[in-house]
Amino acid sequence: MKIAITGSSGLIGSALVPALRNDGHTVLRLVRREPAGADEARWNPARRELDPAVLADVDAVVNLAGVGIGDKRWTADRKREVLDSRVDATTTVSEALAAARPRTRALLSASAIGWYGDTGDTAVDESAPSGAGFLADVCRQWEASTAAAEQAGIRVAHLRTGLVCGRGGLLGKLVPLTKLGVMGPLGSGRQYWSWISLTDEIDAIRHVLAQDTIAGPVNLTGPDPVTNRDFTRVLGRVLHRPTVLPVPRIALRLVVGEFADEGIIAGQRVLPTVLQDSGYRFRHDTAEKALRWATGRDH
């Protein structure tokens, strides 16, 4: 297949591109700068500019574009940037796909488990309704931005990703603190964290690409979500460091602002029902396996 990818330089995209090429697919990277070769094409999502002709011979698009949710403090301007970067990118791709001839087979568009809001101890799957809060609102508008592609008859899958365990993202901030011995449960530690290894994230995307029957929401999370307290304890065990110093909510808010409430303290106990029902088998089916792989301690 020929597959176009947005957000190809991020944590997920930078791992997905070589994986797809190793599978024998042709990958077209959509970039905002001047293209550096035939495997790149220019677009401008902020101005909703993407020539449909660029996608005329593409079989699928994997849309991963959007600024980092927890990279900066949540000011009003930053929250607008988080929302707009996702809605603009997804709308741009969706409308270009709908206008392209011939129409492409599939659009796999990033979303997040923030869709569900804080679920407490309740386990939820793709059938659960959207929750409350800024992130849930972002996810609702993000997913709604694929409307043009869906109305054109294109298969659309919404990839609701959890905490990706790889060398970057939130884990990239937690590992150094754990190595310094200053890590512990965040807030109460009772909130559920739904994790997935970067390996399984990439393999799950490949799986969804290959399964023509998968459409709608797909939770990209491991099969065994754990509490933050247990996640932190496992990370400490993997790195052979103590994790006994709790980090109070007020301290988290001082460091990362409002993001602490929805991105760290709120919990989602999310199950990957669609993935598992479609036959996907996880390489890393426990948090410990995922963290050992992510930290290079799996040997």
N, C-alpha and C positions, 0 to 999 in steps of 0.2 A: 504494500500500500504506500501511497504518498500521504504523509501526515504533516500538517502545519501545526506549529506550537507557538503560543504566546507565553511570555514569562519564562523563557528558556534559560535565563541566567540565574534563576533563583535556586533555592535548596532542592526543590523537586524537579524543576525543569532541567537543571544541569546534570542530574542523574538520569532523567528520562531520555534525553536526546541520544546519548551513546547506547543505551539499552535498546531503543527502537532501531538504531542503525545496525547493531549487532544482530537483531532479528531479521535483517534484510530489508527493512523499510527505507524509503526515501524520506528524509526529514527536511521540511522547509521552516526556518526560524523567522518569525515576524519580529522585526526590530524597529526601534524608533529613530535610529541613526541611519546614515548612508550605508546601504548593504555592502558587505566586504567580499561577497562571492555569490555564486549562483544558488547556493543553498540558503540565501537570505532574501527577504523582501521587506520593503519599508511600509510602515503604517503609522498613523497618528491617532491613537484612541482618544486623546484629550479633545481632538477636533472631530472625532468620529469619522476618520478618513481611512478607508481600506478599499482599494479597487477590487470589485468582485472578480475581475479577470484573473487576479492572483490566485484565487481559490478554484478556478474552473476545472483543473485536473487533480484536485486534492480529494482524497477519499475520506479523510476525517480531520477534525481540528481538535486539539487539546488546548483549552484556554486556561492558563494559569496566571494571568496578569493581575496585578494589584499590589499596592504598596504594603509593606509589612504592618501587621495589625499592632504588634507590641513593640515596634522598634523605637517609637518616640512617645512622649507623654501625650495623653489625649486632651489636647486643647480643642476648642471648637473648630479651628481651622484644620487640625490634624484629623479629627473625626470626619469632617467633610471630605478630606482627601482620601481617607480609607474607603468611604462610600463611593465617591465619584470615580475613583480609579477602577473600581470593580464594575460599576454600572456602565461606565463609558466603554470599557474594554469589551465587556460581554455584549452590549448592544451593537457595537461596531462589528464584531465578528458575526453575530447572529444575522444582522441585516445584510452583510456581504455574502454570507452563505445562502441566504434566501434568494438573493439576486443572481447568484452565480449559475452558469450553465456549463455542463450539466450539474445538477444539484449533488452535493456531497452526501455521503452515507451517514455520517455521525458527527455530533458535537459533544465532546466531553468537557464540561465546564466546571471549574473549581467552585466549591462552596465550602462550608465549614459546619462542624457540629454545634457551633454557636446558634444555629437555627433553632435548637431545642430549648434554649435558655437554661436556667439552673433546674436540673431534674431531681436534685437531692439524691435519695437512695433508689429512686425508681428507675428501672432499666427501660430504655426506649429503643425502638428500631425505626425504620423508614416510614412506618405508618403513623408515627406520633405527630401531633400538630406543632406548629411553631410556638416558641415561648415568648417571654418578655425581655426587654432590654435593648440596648444599642446594637449589640452583635446580632441578635435575632432579627432586628429590623434590617440590618445590612444584608443578612443572608436572604431575607424575603425579597428585597429589591434586586439583589444579585441574581437570584434564580429566575425572577420574573423577567429579567433582561434577555432571556433566551427566547422570548415569545415569537419573534419573527421567524426564527429557524423552526420552531415547533409547528407554527402555522403553515410553513412551507413543506411539512411532511418529513423533516429531517429528524433522525433519531437523536434525542438529547438525553444525556445522563448528567445529573448534578452530583459531583464528587464531594460529599460532605466529609472533609478530612479532620481528624483529631490531632493530637500532639504527635508530631513526626519525630521519631527518635533517630537522629542522624547527627552529623558533625556540623551543627549550626542550629538556627532557630532558638527556641526557648531552652532546649537541652544544652545548647552551646553556652548558655549563661549559667545553667545550674551546675555543670561539670566542674568548672574552675572553682566555684564556691565550695563544692563538696570536697575537692582536693585540698582546699585550704582548711577544711575542718570547721567551716562556719555555716554549714547547711543543716537544716532540720525541717520539720513539717511547716508548711506555709499556712498561716492562719490556724484554723482548728485542725487541719490535716484530714478532716473527715470527708471533704469534697472528693467526688470521683473524678479521676483523670482517665480519659479514653485515649490511649496511645496507639501508635502503629510504627513499626520499624520502617525506615526509608526503603529498605529492600522490598517489604511487602507493599508499601505505597506504590512503588514503581510496577511491581508485578501485578497488583490489583488493577492499575490503569491499563496495563497490557491485556489483562483478562477482559475488562469491560470493552476495550476496543475490539476484541475478537468475538465477543458474544453479541450477536445482532439482536437478541431478545431483551437485553438489559436497557431499560430506559427509565427516566424519572430519577428520584433520589437514590443514591448508593452511599452507604456509610463506609468510609475508608478508615476503619478503626480495628484494633486487635480484638480477638474474641473474649478477652478476659480483662475488662477495665478494673482498675484498682483505686483505692483511696490515695490521696496525696501522701498520707503518712506511710503507706506501704510502698508507694513508688519511691519516696525519698529513702526509706530504709533499704530497699533493694539497690538503689544507686550507690548508697554508702557501702553496702556489702561488696558490690562489684568493684568499687574503687578502693576498698580496704580502708575506709575512712569513717569516723563516727558521724552520725547525723542525729544528734540529740538536742541541738539548740533550736527551739521553735522560733519561727519568724512571725511576730505578731502582725495582724492586719494593718495596724496603724503605720508600722515600719514599711510595709509593702506600698501603702498609699503614698508615703513620703518619697519613695524611690521611683515608682512608675505611675503614680497618679490614679486616675479613675480606672485604668486598665486592670488594676489589681482586683477590683470587685468582680468584673465579668470574665477576665482572662485567666485569673489565678485562683481566686477564692470561690467563685461559682463553680459548680461541678456538673458534668454530664456523664451519665452511665449509659453509654451508647453501644448497641450491639450491631454487628455487620451482617444482618440477616439476609439481605439481597445477595451479597457476595457469597456467603456460605451456601445458600439455597441454589446458587448457580454453579456450584462445584468448586469454588476457589478453596485452596488449602494453604494455610499460612506457613511460611518458613519459620517465623518467630511468633509462637502462639502464647507466650507468657511475657510479662514485663521484663523479667530477668533475662530471657533470651534476647529480647530486643535491645536492652541496655548493654548487655555484654557485647553484642555485635556493634552497636553504635560507638562504644568506647574502646573497641579493639581488644576486649578482654574475653573473647569467645574461643580462644585456643586452649 
